[in-house]
Amino acid sequence: MVKLVLSASLVLFAAITALAVPSPAPAAMAQGKKADPTKDLYVSNCQMCHGPDGVSPIKDMSFVGRQWKTTTTAEAVKVITNGVPGTVMLPFENKLKKEQITALARYVRALDTPQARKKK
């Protein structure tokens, strides 16, 4: 129970922190760049817990510089679709289309680059 309360508190902290970070989408539009629909999905559905660039203040929720629990995009699709029971990772199967979930799985896996690990 204490672990659940602590996890929920950390997620709330991450959400508040993520909301304080301005979204880069308006800046990209102002510069005439095309918006990235997958990045927009990430910003609106994932960023609050996983951080704007995949680096979360909660280590196990980062996409950058950690041991992945999934080894393939297909496994990541299952996690996003079904969520992870007993954690704060909720299922998105009733919120997003299959194509959007697949695009998000590819997107988050691509965040973990050697360059991103150096910035971390």
C-alpha positions as CSV (number, residue, x, y, z in Angstrom):
1,M,0.0,0.0,0.0
2,V,2.8,2.4,0.9
3,K,4.5,1.5,-2.4
4,L,1.4,2.3,-4.3
5,V,0.9,5.7,-2.5
6,L,4.6,6.5,-3.1
7,S,4.3,5.6,-6.8
8,A,1.2,7.7,-7.2
9,S,2.9,10.6,-5.5
10,L,5.9,10.3,-7.7
11,V,3.7,10.2,-10.8
12,L,1.8,13.3,-9.6
13,F,5.2,15.0,-9.2
14,A,6.3,13.9,-12.6
15,A,3.0,15.1,-14.1
16,I,3.3,18.5,-12.5
17,T,6.9,18.8,-13.6
18,A,6.1,17.8,-17.2
19,L,3.3,20.3,-17.3
20,A,5.7,23.1,-16.4
21,V,7.8,22.3,-19.5
22,P,6.5,24.2,-22.5
23,S,5.5,22.1,-25.5
24,P,7.8,22.5,-28.5
25,A,5.0,22.2,-31.0
26,P,4.1,25.9,-31.2
27,A,7.8,26.8,-31.7
28,A,8.1,24.3,-34.5
29,M,4.9,25.7,-36.2
30,A,6.2,29.2,-35.8
31,Q,9.4,28.2,-37.7
32,G,7.3,26.7,-40.5
33,K,8.2,23.1,-39.6
34,K,5.6,20.4,-40.0
35,A,4.1,19.1,-36.8
36,D,5.0,15.5,-35.9
37,P,1.7,13.7,-35.1
38,T,3.5,10.9,-33.2
39,K,5.4,13.5,-31.1
40,D,2.1,15.2,-30.5
41,L,0.6,11.9,-29.3
42,Y,3.6,11.5,-27.0
43,V,3.3,15.0,-25.6
44,S,-0.4,14.6,-24.8
45,N,-0.4,11.0,-23.5
46,C,3.1,10.0,-22.3
47,Q,5.2,13.1,-21.5
48,M,3.5,13.7,-18.1
49,C,5.0,10.5,-16.7
50,H,8.0,9.8,-19.0
51,G,9.3,13.3,-19.5
52,P,9.5,15.6,-22.6
53,D,12.5,13.8,-24.0
54,G,12.0,10.4,-22.5
55,V,14.0,11.2,-19.3
56,S,11.7,10.9,-16.3
57,P,12.5,12.0,-12.7
58,I,11.4,8.5,-11.8
59,K,14.2,6.1,-13.0
60,D,12.0,3.2,-13.9
61,M,9.8,5.4,-16.1
62,S,12.6,6.8,-18.2
63,F,13.1,5.7,-21.8
64,V,16.7,6.9,-21.9
65,G,19.6,5.1,-20.3
66,R,17.9,2.2,-18.7
67,Q,17.5,-1.5,-19.1
68,W,14.4,-1.9,-21.3
69,K,11.7,-4.3,-20.0
70,T,10.7,-4.9,-23.7
71,T,13.1,-6.0,-26.4
72,T,11.0,-5.3,-29.5
73,T,8.6,-2.8,-30.8
74,A,5.9,-5.5,-30.7
75,E,6.4,-6.0,-27.0
76,A,6.3,-2.2,-26.4
77,V,3.0,-2.2,-28.4
78,K,1.6,-4.8,-26.0
79,V,2.6,-2.7,-22.9
80,I,1.1,0.5,-24.3
81,T,-2.1,-1.4,-25.4
82,N,-2.6,-3.4,-22.2
83,G,-0.8,-1.3,-19.6
84,V,1.1,-2.9,-16.8
85,P,-1.1,-4.3,-13.9
86,G,0.0,-3.2,-10.5
87,T,1.7,-0.1,-11.8
88,V,0.7,3.4,-12.9
89,M,1.0,2.4,-16.6
90,L,-2.6,2.3,-17.8
91,P,-3.9,0.6,-21.0
92,F,-4.4,2.8,-24.0
93,E,-6.3,0.3,-26.2
94,N,-9.6,2.2,-25.7
95,K,-8.0,5.6,-26.1
96,L,-5.7,5.3,-29.1
97,K,-5.9,3.5,-32.5
98,K,-3.7,0.5,-33.1
99,E,-1.6,2.6,-35.6
100,Q,-1.1,5.3,-33.1
101,I,0.0,2.8,-30.4
102,T,2.5,1.3,-32.9
103,A,3.8,4.7,-33.8
104,L,4.2,5.6,-30.1
105,A,6.1,2.3,-29.5
106,R,8.6,3.1,-32.2
107,Y,8.9,6.7,-31.1
108,V,9.7,5.9,-27.4
109,R,12.2,3.2,-28.4
110,A,13.9,5.7,-30.7
111,L,14.3,8.2,-27.8
112,D,17.1,6.0,-26.2
113,T,20.1,7.1,-28.4
114,P,23.7,7.4,-27.4
115,Q,23.4,11.2,-27.7
116,A,20.4,11.2,-25.4
117,R,22.2,9.1,-22.9
118,K,25.1,11.6,-22.8
119,K,22.6,14.5,-22.2
120,K,21.0,12.6,-19.3
